[in-house]
Amino acid sequence: MTDTKQRFLNLLDILSFRAARLLVTFEQYMPAYLVPRRTSFLMKERNEFARALIQHELNESYSPEQILHCRNIINANDISKMEMGVWIDLEGAINRFKLIHPGHSYIKDLNMLSLLPFRTQCNNIRNGIECGDQLRLEFHMTAFIIYPTTIQPCTMYSADCKKCKRSYRVSSIYCNNEQKFIVTPEALEKNQYFHLSSGKLVFSRELLVSFSSDLVNGHISFNGAGTSLLSKVARLHPELHKKFDSIGLTRSLEANWIYFELFNFIFMTSSEKQIVVPRALFSARNTVRGGGMINAKAQFLEEHLDWIYNIFSIFWSHHEFIPDCQCDKSICSRVLVLDGHQKPRRTVCSFDNVTSFVNEEELGVCNRGCPYQPQKKINNQNNKSRFSPYYCYYHQNSNEILSSNAEEDRQREEAWNNELKLLEEQSNITGDDETLESCNVTRSQEDEQIENKRRSMGFLASFLSCGVVIGFTESINHEGVRQVTDHLLTMIKMGSKIPDALIYDSACNLKLFWNKNYRGIYLKETSASTILFNIRVAVDRFHHKNHVHKMCKSITNPDCALNGNDEIYNGINTVIAEQSFRYLSEFKLSLRRLAYPTSTIFSILLLHLWNCRRTQISPDQFGLATKYISEKVKPLFLTYCIFETAQVCQKKTSTEYFHLIQAEQQDYTDDKMETSDDDLEQLNYDCYINLEQYAWDSDAD
């Protein structure tokens, strides 16, 4: 007789067949080392629960001593326990028990699904030596796992290292003494669950990846995904439907998806081995009214934004060096196609004195405008005329007189417009000098400002000829030759790989600006501007028919054989930007709704996933940049937020960053994160919108 059979017969000497099956299943699927909390009466409570469960489910009574003896028989041999385990609806039995005894001390925090930390051995380095302590599992909290078609309760455990003051969680490490989270590739790679905060919702990898696919291929919105999920749950699992609301679920989905894809993006396109984020990033107490003061979430993103854009542009402009890339090698990275897209026009602050010094050496200061959302006007008698609906929180009382930097930018723009008028007058006199002839197709700021409430002018995007996006700039003011030049110079300086041929629908005006101002006061000669000046430019074939002047028929004609354009642009789809914008226009409502910097982060992630789909590179391939273009990738750097300096792309030190973040953390003195069973999730990731005060769509009047 086998050992397993003998043990089962020993059980049947004491228990009925059904009771033995139930007890074996309980010990197999809910082992004793997974406990809600450790007390001096823990084993006694577990034994009493097993006895009560059998009595409740089967109406059979046994003494505590009999149950203990049977449990010892089952747990004496793991192989026998596994062989004795037969399928029984343990989850249903426990759920029915919970309905009758919701406050039972042992089972109230236990669930069939147990989420363990991604590692149980501390790998913190102290004094050059890895800690290496084997950690004991501790009860962390109960939560709900969100799947594509269902929601299930779970019990979460942590592994705490007392010496290092670190708590290893499901997908992150929490540093108790520093009040920060650490996310590593190990915590994300092949992890089936994603959870970073103290919230009660855990998102399955299956759901987050499904949403990414639906977003890129089906243009689904966060609101649509949350509502759709709840409708599925209401039909398939009506008992769970009333526990959740669509607004809370949508907010949490948006927050967790952006963090999930952002961390995946960073580990794929940079050389970083970990990401450190402040605990305040997930605080429920950081609520912000529409257009109000920036919070820790927005500040964290904005300080990292320039670096995130940098690694995006460098990685995708060098994607031809990745062997697994499946784009068309015959045209890959041959030509840069540049165009503006005005569909995602966000409501922005009317304050104009925000300038960029990135390309000051070549262009002088460039006025960008304030990208923040204007203050939301609240219809309340106590708040009459308190805020202007045209300005953000930080510029409510700003002086309307232009700063010297903004005034300089305005003068440079005006000088070029005057130069164009002079060229037009001279061309009327000479009639045949194409170098003095301005094109009939122009861009003007007056044509683009069409509403009283200021809106951004969409964004300017750069595509490679194979369809991969390598850069974009949000146009707060307007799309002009100085703004296009600034966009291209920025990519050159950050290290992006720029082709030596360019397509732009107003290439004639761009070339004219370069020819007239290169080595002058409006486009000084530097290594970057020299590269720019030597780029060949042409108008795309779709818009070329509208250009009638001589320059457009020769220098900027993509099919002109006299200057070799016909060979350079042969086989190039010059309207690939326009075609891609048809796809991106489906996201206009989502992009309009989001406030800066969330809108820019969302755009980067959307374009990154678009590029991954186009090149058939998996977004989950960590370390690609380190493996193939390591010498091109820049290490992490931070820049000041616009509200701190009213300037763009000013770098700051990590010390300054953490001092600012700690101001929001000064009220947190506990080592354990607070949780509330009544509050399913409090992540508000739309950094400028409190959903109770303001609608999702920022276009709402």
C-alpha positions in Angstrom: 0.0 0.0 0.0 1.4 3.4 -1.0 2.1 6.1 1.7 -0.5 8.4 0.2 -3.2 5.8 0.2 -2.4 4.9 3.8 -2.5 8.5 4.9 -5.9 9.0 3.2 -7.3 5.9 4.9 -6.1 7.2 8.2 -8.0 10.4 7.5 -11.1 8.4 6.7 -10.9 6.7 10.1 -11.7 10.1 11.6 -13.4 12.1 8.9 -16.1 11.5 6.3 -14.9 11.3 2.7 -16.3 14.8 1.9 -14.7 16.3 5.0 -11.4 14.7 4.2 -11.5 16.2 0.7 -12.4 19.6 1.9 -9.6 19.6 4.6 -7.0 18.4 2.1 -7.9 21.1 -0.4 -7.8 23.7 2.3 -4.3 22.7 3.4 -3.1 22.5 -0.2 -4.4 25.8 -1.6 -4.2 27.9 1.5 -1.0 26.7 3.3 -0.2 27.7 6.8 2.6 30.0 5.9 0.2 32.4 4.2 -1.5 34.0 7.1 -3.3 37.4 7.5 -1.4 38.4 10.6 0.9 36.7 13.1 -0.5 36.3 16.7 0.2 34.0 19.6 -3.1 32.1 18.9 -2.5 31.8 15.1 -2.4 28.0 14.9 -5.3 27.6 17.2 -7.3 30.1 15.1 -6.4 28.2 11.9 -7.4 24.9 13.4 -10.7 26.3 14.7 -11.5 27.8 11.3 -10.9 24.5 9.6 -13.3 22.8 12.0 -15.9 25.6 11.6 -15.6 25.5 7.8 -16.4 21.7 7.7 -19.3 22.2 10.1 -20.7 25.1 8.1 -20.3 23.5 4.6 -21.0 19.9 5.4 -23.0 20.1 8.7 -20.5 17.6 10.3 -19.0 18.2 13.8 -15.5 17.2 14.9 -13.4 18.1 17.9 -10.4 20.5 17.6 -8.1 17.6 18.5 -9.5 15.4 15.6 -9.0 18.3 13.2 -5.5 19.0 14.4 -4.6 15.3 14.1 -5.9 15.1 10.6 -4.1 18.3 9.6 -0.8 16.8 10.9 -1.4 13.7 8.8 -2.0 15.8 5.6 1.0 18.2 6.1 3.5 15.4 7.2 4.4 14.8 3.5 4.1 17.4 0.7 4.0 14.8 -2.1 1.2 12.9 -0.4 -0.7 16.1 0.2 -0.5 17.0 -3.5 -1.5 13.5 -4.5 -4.5 13.5 -2.1 -5.6 16.9 -3.4 -8.7 16.5 -5.4 -10.8 19.3 -7.0 -13.4 20.8 -4.7 -14.9 24.3 -4.9 -12.9 25.7 -1.9 -13.4 29.2 -3.1 -17.2 28.8 -3.2 -17.1 27.2 0.3 -15.1 30.0 1.8 -17.2 32.7 0.1 -20.4 31.2 1.5 -18.8 31.0 4.9 -17.8 34.7 4.7 -21.4 35.7 3.9 -22.6 34.2 7.2 -19.5 35.0 9.2 -18.0 38.2 7.7 -16.1 39.1 10.9 -14.4 35.8 11.5 -11.0 36.6 12.9 -9.0 34.2 10.7 -10.7 34.2 7.3 -11.8 37.9 6.9 -8.4 38.8 5.3 -7.7 35.6 3.5 -8.6 34.9 -0.1 -8.0 32.1 -2.5 -5.7 34.4 -4.6 -2.5 35.3 -2.7 -0.1 37.8 -4.3 3.5 37.4 -3.1 6.3 39.9 -3.4 8.4 39.6 -6.5 11.4 38.6 -4.4 11.8 37.3 -0.8 15.6 37.8 -0.4 16.9 41.3 0.3 19.3 42.5 -2.4 20.0 46.0 -0.9 23.7 47.0 -1.1 25.1 48.3 2.2 28.8 49.3 2.4 29.4 47.4 -0.8 27.9 44.2 0.4 24.5 42.7 -0.5 22.3 42.1 2.4 21.1 38.7 1.3 18.7 38.1 4.2 15.9 35.6 3.5 12.7 37.4 4.4 9.5 36.2 6.0 6.2 36.9 4.4 3.9 39.3 6.2 0.3 40.2 5.6 0.2 43.6 3.7 -3.4 44.2 2.7 -6.5 42.9 0.9 -7.3 44.1 -2.5 -9.1 43.4 -5.8 -7.4 42.1 -9.0 -8.8 43.6 -12.2 -8.9 41.2 -15.1 -10.2 41.9 -18.6 -13.6 40.3 -17.8 -13.7 39.9 -14.1 -12.7 41.2 -10.7 -11.4 38.9 -7.9 -10.5 39.6 -4.3 -6.9 38.8 -3.2 -4.6 38.9 -0.2 -1.3 40.7 -0.7 1.9 39.9 1.2 5.1 41.8 1.7 8.6 40.7 2.6 10.1 43.2 5.0 13.8 43.6 5.8 14.1 45.3 9.2 17.9 45.9 8.8 17.6 47.7 5.5 14.1 49.2 6.2 12.8 47.9 2.9 9.5 46.3 2.1 9.4 44.1 -1.0 6.0 44.3 -2.6 4.2 42.7 -5.5 5.9 44.9 -8.2 8.0 47.4 -6.2 10.2 48.0 -3.2 9.1 50.5 -0.6 11.9 52.3 1.4 10.3 53.0 4.8 12.9 55.5 6.0 13.1 57.5 2.7 9.4 57.2 1.8 10.0 56.3 -1.8 9.3 53.4 -4.1 11.9 51.6 -6.2 10.9 49.9 -9.4 13.3 47.5 -11.1 13.2 45.4 -14.3 13.0 42.3 -12.1 9.8 43.7 -10.5 8.1 44.2 -13.8 9.5 41.6 -16.2 7.2 38.5 -16.4 5.2 39.8 -13.4 1.5 39.0 -13.8 0.3 41.8 -11.5 1.0 45.5 -11.2 0.5 47.4 -8.0 2.4 50.4 -6.7 0.3 52.3 -4.3 -1.8 51.8 -1.1 -4.9 51.6 -3.3 -7.2 48.6 -3.2 -7.0 47.8 -6.9 -4.4 45.5 -8.5 -4.2 45.4 -12.2 -3.4 42.2 -14.0 -0.7 42.4 -16.7 -3.3 40.8 -19.0 -5.6 43.8 -18.6 -2.9 46.5 -19.0 -1.4 44.9 -22.1 -4.9 44.4 -23.5 -5.7 48.1 -23.0 -2.4 49.0 -24.8 -3.4 46.9 -27.7 -6.9 48.3 -27.8 -5.6 51.8 -27.5 -3.2 51.5 -30.4 -5.4 49.4 -32.6 -8.9 50.5 -31.6 -8.5 54.0 -30.2 -10.2 53.1 -27.0 -10.3 55.7 -24.2 -9.7 55.2 -20.5 -13.3 56.1 -19.8 -14.5 53.6 -22.5 -12.3 50.9 -21.1 -13.5 51.4 -17.5 -17.1 51.5 -18.4 -16.8 48.5 -20.7 -15.1 46.5 -18.0 -17.8 47.2 -15.4 -20.6 46.3 -17.9 -18.9 42.9 -18.4 -18.6 42.4 -14.7 -22.2 43.4 -14.2 -23.3 40.7 -16.7 -20.9 37.9 -15.8 -20.5 38.6 -12.0 -23.4 40.8 -10.8 -22.5 40.2 -7.2 -19.3 42.3 -7.7 -20.7 45.1 -9.8 -22.0 47.3 -7.0 -18.6 47.4 -5.2 -17.0 49.6 -7.9 -17.9 52.8 -9.8 -16.8 53.7 -13.3 -15.1 57.0 -12.3 -12.9 55.5 -9.6 -12.0 52.5 -11.9 -11.3 54.8 -14.8 -9.0 57.1 -12.8 -7.1 54.1 -11.4 -6.8 52.4 -14.8 -5.4 55.6 -16.3 -2.8 56.0 -13.5 -1.7 52.4 -13.4 -1.5 52.1 -17.2 0.6 55.2 -17.6 3.0 54.1 -14.8 3.1 50.6 -16.2 3.9 51.6 -19.8 6.2 54.4 -18.7 8.4 52.1 -16.6 8.5 49.5 -19.4 9.4 52.3 -21.8 12.3 53.5 -19.6 13.8 50.0 -19.1 13.6 49.4 -22.9 15.0 52.7 -24.2 17.5 53.7 -21.4 20.3 52.3 -19.4 18.6 52.8 -16.0 18.5 49.8 -13.7 15.9 51.2 -11.4 13.4 54.0 -11.1 12.9 55.9 -7.9 9.5 57.5 -7.3 8.3 59.4 -4.3 5.6 58.0 -2.1 3.6 61.3 -2.5 3.1 60.2 -6.2 0.4 57.8 -4.9 -1.0 59.9 -2.1 -4.8 60.1 -1.9 -4.4 63.5 -0.2 -2.8 65.1 -3.2 -5.9 66.4 -4.9 -5.8 69.3 -7.3 -8.6 71.4 -8.5 -9.0 72.2 -12.2 -6.0 74.3 -13.3 -4.8 74.5 -9.7 -1.4 74.3 -8.0 0.8 71.5 -9.3 1.0 68.3 -7.2 3.7 65.7 -6.7 2.5 63.5 -9.6 2.7 66.3 -12.1 5.9 67.7 -10.7 7.6 64.2 -10.9 6.6 63.9 -14.5 7.5 67.4 -15.6 11.0 67.2 -14.0 11.6 63.9 -15.9 9.9 65.0 -19.1 12.9 66.3 -21.0 14.9 63.2 -20.2 12.0 60.9 -21.2 11.6 62.7 -24.5 15.4 62.6 -25.0 15.6 58.8 -24.7 12.5 58.5 -26.9 14.0 60.5 -29.7 17.5 58.9 -29.4 16.2 55.3 -29.3 13.8 55.6 -32.3 16.1 57.7 -34.4 18.6 54.9 -34.1 16.1 52.0 -34.4 17.8 50.8 -37.7 20.6 49.4 -35.5 18.2 46.9 -33.8 18.3 43.6 -35.6 14.8 42.6 -34.8 13.3 45.7 -36.4 11.0 44.8 -39.2 10.6 48.2 -41.0 11.3 48.6 -44.8 15.1 48.6 -44.9 15.1 50.2 -48.4 13.7 53.5 -47.1 14.5 53.2 -43.4 15.8 56.5 -42.0 16.5 58.0 -45.5 14.3 61.1 -45.2 12.8 63.1 -42.4 9.2 64.1 -42.9 8.0 67.0 -40.8 4.5 68.3 -40.4 2.1 69.9 -37.9 -1.0 68.3 -36.5 -3.7 70.7 -35.1 -6.4 68.3 -34.0 -5.3 67.8 -30.3 -5.7 71.5 -29.4 -5.7 71.7 -25.6 -6.9 74.7 -23.6 -3.8 76.4 -22.3 -2.9 79.4 -20.1 -2.9 82.8 -21.9 0.4 83.8 -20.2 3.0 84.3 -22.9 6.2 84.9 -21.1 7.6 81.3 -21.1 10.7 81.1 -23.1 13.2 78.4 -24.2 17.0 78.9 -24.1 17.9 75.5 -25.6 18.8 77.1 -28.9 19.6 80.6 -27.7 23.0 80.5 -29.3 21.6 80.1 -32.8 18.1 81.6 -32.7 18.1 83.7 -29.6 15.3 83.0 -27.0 12.2 81.3 -28.4 8.9 82.0 -26.8 6.9 78.8 -26.0 4.0 80.1 -24.0 2.6 78.5 -20.8 1.4 74.9 -21.4 -0.5 74.7 -18.1 -4.3 74.4 -18.0 -6.2 77.6 -17.2 -7.9 77.9 -13.8 -11.4 76.4 -13.9 -14.1 79.0 -13.2 -16.3 77.8 -10.4 -20.0 79.0 -10.3 -20.0 79.8 -6.6 -21.1 83.0 -4.9 -18.1 82.9 -2.6 -15.7 82.7 -5.6 -17.1 85.5 -7.8 -14.3 87.1 -9.9 -11.7 85.4 -7.8 -9.9 83.7 -10.7 -9.5 84.4 -14.4 -10.5 81.5 -16.5 -7.8 82.4 -19.1 -4.8 81.9 -16.8 -3.4 79.0 -14.8 -2.9 79.0 -11.0 0.6 80.4 -11.3 -0.1 83.3 -13.6 -3.3 84.7 -12.2 -1.6 87.8 -11.0 1.2 88.0 -13.5 2.1 91.3 -15.1 0.8 91.4 -18.7 3.9 93.4 -19.8 6.1 91.1 -21.9 9.4 90.0 -20.3 12.6 91.0 -22.1 12.9 87.4 -23.4 9.4 87.3 -24.8 9.8 90.8 -26.2 13.1 89.7 -27.9 11.3 86.7 -29.4 8.4 88.9 -30.6 10.9 91.3 -32.2 12.7 88.5 -34.0 9.4 87.1 -35.3 8.3 90.6 -36.4 11.7 91.3 -38.1 11.4 88.1 -40.2 7.8 89.0 -41.2 9.0 92.4 -42.3 11.8 90.8 -44.2 9.2 88.6 -46.0 7.2 91.7 -47.0 10.4 93.4 -48.3 11.3 90.3 -50.3 7.8 90.2 -51.8 8.1 93.9 -52.9 11.5 93.2 -54.4 10.2 90.2 -56.3 7.5 92.3 -57.8 10.2 94.6 -59.2 12.7 92.0 -60.4 10.3 89.4 -61.4 12.8 86.6 -61.9 15.2 86.4 -58.9 14.0 83.3 -57.1 16.3 83.9 -54.1 14.3 87.1 -53.3 10.9 85.5 -54.0 8.7 84.5 -51.1 6.3 81.6 -51.5 2.6 82.1 -51.7 2.1 79.5 -49.0 2.9 80.9 -45.5 2.2 80.4 -41.9 1.0 83.3 -39.7 0.2 83.5 -36.0 -2.9 85.6 -36.7 -4.5 82.9 -38.9 -4.1 80.4 -36.1 -5.4 82.3 -33.1 -9.1 81.9 -33.8 -10.7 81.8 -30.3 -10.8 84.1 -27.2 -9.9 81.2 -24.9 -6.4 80.3 -25.8 -5.7 76.8 -27.1 -2.5 75.1 -28.1 -1.8 74.8 -31.8 -1.5 71.0 -31.7 2.0 69.6 -32.2 4.9 69.4 -34.7 6.0 65.9 -35.4 9.0 64.4 -37.2 8.7 61.0 -39.0 11.3 59.0 -40.6 10.5 57.8 -44.2 9.8 54.3 -42.8 7.0 55.8 -40.7 8.7 55.8 -37.3 8.1 59.0 -35.2 11.4 60.3 -33.7 10.3 63.6 -32.2 7.5 66.1 -31.6 7.0 69.5 -30.0 3.7 70.9 -28.7 2.9 74.1 -30.4 1.6 76.4 -27.7 1.8 79.5 -29.9 2.0 78.7 -33.6 3.9 76.8 -36.2 6.4 79.1 -37.9 9.8 78.8 -39.4 11.5 79.8 -36.2 9.5 77.1 -34.3 10.4 74.5 -36.9 14.0 75.4 -36.8 14.0 75.3 -33.0 12.4 71.8 -33.1 15.1 70.5 -35.5 18.0 72.1 -33.6 16.8 70.6 -30.3 16.8 67.1 -31.8 20.3 67.6 -33.3 21.7 68.8 -30.0 20.2 66.0 -28.0 21.9 63.4 -30.2 19.1 62.2 -32.4 20.1 60.7 -35.8 18.7 63.1 -38.4 18.7 62.3 -42.1 20.3 64.8 -44.5 17.0 65.2 -46.4 13.8 66.7 -45.2 10.2 66.9 -46.4 8.0 69.8 -45.1 4.8 71.2 -46.6 6.2 74.8 -46.2 9.8 73.8 -47.1 10.3 76.8 -49.4 9.7 79.3 -46.5 11.9 77.2 -44.2 14.8 77.2 -46.8 14.4 80.9 -47.4 14.6 81.6 -43.7 17.8 79.5 -43.5 19.4 81.1 -46.6 18.7 84.6 -45.5 19.7 84.3 -41.9 22.4 81.7 -41.6 25.6 83.2 -40.1 23.5 86.3 -39.3 22.0 87.5 -36.0 18.8 85.5 -36.4 20.5 82.1 -37.2 24.1 82.2 -35.9 26.6 79.7 -37.2 27.3 76.7 -34.8 28.0 73.1 -35.3 24.2 72.3 -34.9 23.0 75.1 -37.2 25.6 74.1 -39.9 24.2 70.5 -39.9 20.7 72.0 -40.2 21.7 74.4 -43.0 23.1 71.6 -45.1 19.9 69.5 -44.9 18.2 69.2 -48.3 14.5 70.3 -48.1 11.5 69.7 -50.3 7.8 70.1 -50.3 5.7 67.0 -50.1 4.1 65.9 -53.3 0.5 66.4 -52.1 1.0 70.1 -51.2 3.5 70.9 -54.0 0.8 71.6 -56.5 -0.3 74.6 -54.5 3.3 76.1 -54.6 3.7 78.2 -57.8 6.9 80.2 -57.4 10.2 79.4 -59.0 11.9 78.1 -55.8 9.1 75.6 -55.3 9.5 74.4 -58.9 13.2 73.6 -58.5 15.0 73.8 -55.1 12.1 72.4 -53.1 10.5 70.2 -55.8 10.8 66.6 -54.6 10.9 65.3 -58.2 13.3 67.9 -59.7 16.1 66.2 -61.7 18.3 69.3 -62.0 19.4 69.2 -58.3 19.1 65.4 -57.7 15.9 65.6 -55.7 14.3 62.9 -57.9 16.9 60.4 -56.8 16.9 61.4 -53.1 13.2 61.3 -52.7 12.6 58.4 -55.1 10.3 55.8 -53.5 9.6 58.0 -50.5 6.1 58.4 -49.3 6.2 62.2 -48.7 2.7 62.3 -47.2 3.4 59.7 -44.5 2.9 62.4 -41.9 -0.5 63.4 -43.2 -1.6 59.7 -43.4 -0.4 59.1 -39.8 -2.2 62.1 -38.6 -5.5 60.6 -39.8 -4.8 57.8 -37.3 -3.7 60.2 -34.5 -6.8 62.4 -35.0 -8.8 59.5 -33.4 -7.1 60.4 -30.1 -7.9 64.1 -30.3 -10.4 64.0 -27.4 -8.1 62.0 -25.2 -5.2 64.4 -25.9 -7.4 67.5 -25.4 -8.7 66.2 -22.0 -5.3 65.6 -20.5 -3.4 68.5 -18.9 0.3 69.2 -19.2 2.6 67.3 -18.5 0.3 64.2 -18.5 -0.7 65.1 -22.1 3.0 65.0 -23.2 3.7 61.8 -21.4 0.6 60.1 -22.9 1.7 61.3 -26.3 5.2 59.8 -25.9 3.8 56.5 -24.8 1.2 56.4 -27.6 3.9 57.2 -30.2 6.2 54.7 -28.6 3.6 51.9 -28.9 2.8 53.1 -32.4 6.5 52.7 -33.4 6.7 49.3 -31.7 3.7 48.1 -33.7 5.1 49.5 -36.9 8.6 47.9 -36.4 7.2 44.7 -34.7 9.5 45.3 -31.7 7.9 44.1 -28.4 7.5 46.9 -25.8 8.6 44.4 -23.2 12.1 43.9 -24.5 14.1 45.5 -21.6 17.6 46.6 -22.2 17.5 47.1 -26.0 19.1 50.5 -25.8 21.9 49.2 -23.6 22.5 46.3 -25.9 22.6 48.1 -29.3 23.1 51.9 -28.8 24.5 52.2 -25.3 27.0 54.9 -26.3 24.1 57.1 -27.5 21.9 56.9 -24.4 22.1 59.7 -21.8 21.8 58.9 -18.1 18.9 60.3 -16.1 18.8 64.1 -15.7 16.1 66.3 -14.2 14.9 69.8 -15.4 13.0 72.5 -13.6 9.3 72.7 -13.9 8.0 75.7 -15.8 6.2 77.1 -12.7 9.6 77.2 -11.0 11.5 79.3 -13.6 9.2 80.2 -16.5 11.9 78.7 -18.7 12.1 75.5 -20.6 14.6 72.7 -20.3 16.7 74.1 -17.4 18.5 71.2 -15.6 18.4 70.7 -11.9 20.1 68.4 -9.4 18.6 65.3 -7.9 19.1 66.9 -4.4 16.9 69.9 -5.4 14.3 67.4 -6.7 14.0 65.4 -3.5 13.9 68.6 -1.4 10.8 69.7 -3.3 9.1 66.4 -3.2 9.7 66.0 0.5 7.6 69.2 1.1 4.5 67.1 0.2 5.7 64.2 2.4 6.3 66.1 5.6 3.1 64.8 7.1 4.0 61.2 6.6 5.8 59.8 9.7 4.6 56.2 9.7 6.7 53.3 8.1 3.6 51.5 7.0 1.3 52.9 4.3 -2.2 53.7 5.3 -5.0 51.8 3.6 -8.7 52.1 3.7 -11.2 49.3 2.9 -13.8 51.9 2.1 -11.7 53.7 -0.5 -11.0 51.3 -3.5 -8.5 53.6 -5.1 -7.5 57.2 -4.9 -4.9 57.7 -7.7 -5.8 60.9 -9.5 -3.4 61.0 -12.4 -4.9 63.8 -14.3 -2.6 66.2 -12.6 -4.7 69.3 -12.8 -8.2 67.9 -12.5 -10.2 67.0 -9.4 -12.9 64.9 -10.9 -15.5 66.0 -8.3 -14.9 69.6 -9.4 -14.2 69.3 -13.1 -15.3 67.3 -16.1 -13.0 64.8 -17.8 -13.1 66.8 -21.0 -11.2 70.0 -20.5 -12.9 71.5 -23.5 -16.1 71.8 -21.5 -17.2 75.3 -21.0 
